[in-house]
């Protein structure tokens, strides 16, 4: 693969992870908190977990944007692994929903599946750039 193609793949991957992280940042603050953190039917301890989970999701999203925009673009190998860990961590939606017999609404699964697919394909396509010998 020539250098121009590699540069394009890195740039596209950078944008995919940045947009995915921004979508998840917005989802945490605009969807999870208003729907669940102030739901009077939920016990206080459950609301605590929603607030801390949303805050952690927002913080991880910002960190992923930084990693994708700076060290990943500079082709620092550790950044590829960091984005792979983020993708695996995001994929936990699937076994968690199966284990609990519940999960996000049906429409959200399209977003989850789409983001996982885009992030996974991006990592596969950028593999050669980061793991050449």
N, C-alpha and C positions, 0 to 999 in steps of 0.2 A: 504494500500500500504506500503510495507516495505521500510526501509531506503535506501537500495541499489537502488531500483527502483526510489525513489524520487531523489536521487543523480544523477542518470543517466538522468532523465528528466530535472533536473536543468542544467546539463552540456550541454545537447543537445539544450535546449532553449537558453542558453548563446551563443552557437555557431551559432544558427540560427539568433539571433538578431545581433550578431557581423558581420556575413557575409552579412546579408541584409543591415546593415548600411554601410558597406564598399562598397557594390555594388552601393548604392545611393550616397555615397561620390564620387566615381569614375564617376558616371553618371553626377553629378553636374559639375565636373571640366573638364571632357573629352568630354562630349556630349553637355550639355546645353550651356556652355560658347562659345565654338568654333562655334557652329551652329547658335546661336542667338545673342550673345553679339557683334559680329563684322559684323552682317548682315546689309549692307548699306540700305536695303529696310525698315528696322525698324526705327521708330522715336527714337530720343535720349532718351526720357522718357521711352519708352518700353525697350530699352537696359539697362537702369538704373535698372528697375525692374528685368530683367533677372539676372544681376550681383548680386544684393542684394539677390534675391531668391536663387541663386546657393550658395552664401556664407552662407546664413542661413541654407540651406540643408546640406552643408558640416559641419558646426558647430554642428547641431543637430545630424548628423551621428556620429561624434566623441564623443559627450556626451552620446549617446546611447551605444556605445562600452564601454565607461567607466562604465556606470551603469550596463550593462550586465556582465562585467568582474569582478567587485568588489562587490558592495552591493547586486546584485541579487544572485551571488554565495554564499554570506554570509547569504542569505535568509532574508534580510531586507525587510519587508512588503511594504514599500513605493516604493521600486524599481519595484515591480510587477505592481503597479499602474502607475509608470512612463513609463514603457514599454507598458502598455495598452493605455495610452494617445498617445504615439508615433504611435501605430498601428492605432488608430482612426484618428489621424492627417494625416497619410499616406493614409487612406481610403478615404479622401476627394477628391481624384482624380475622383472617380466615380460620386458623385453628381455634382462636378464642371464641368465635361465633359458633363453631361446631361443638366445642366443649360445653358452652353455656346454653346452647340451643336457642340463642337469641343474637342480636347484633343490630347493626344500623338498618334503617329502612331500605326497602328494595332498591329504590333509586340511587341510594348512596353506594351500593355495590358496583354500579357502573363506573362511578368515579374512582372507587378503590381499585377495581380491576384495571381500569384504563391507566391510572397512575403507576400501578405495579408493572404493567406491561411496558409502558414507556421507559420507566427507570431501569427495568431489567434489560431491555433491548439496548439502551444507551450504555449500560455497563458492559454488555457483551461486545458491542461494536468498539468500545474504547479499550478493551482488554489488550489488544496488540500494542497499542501505543504505550501502555504502562508496564507491560510484561515482556518486552522484547529482550532477547539475550544478546 
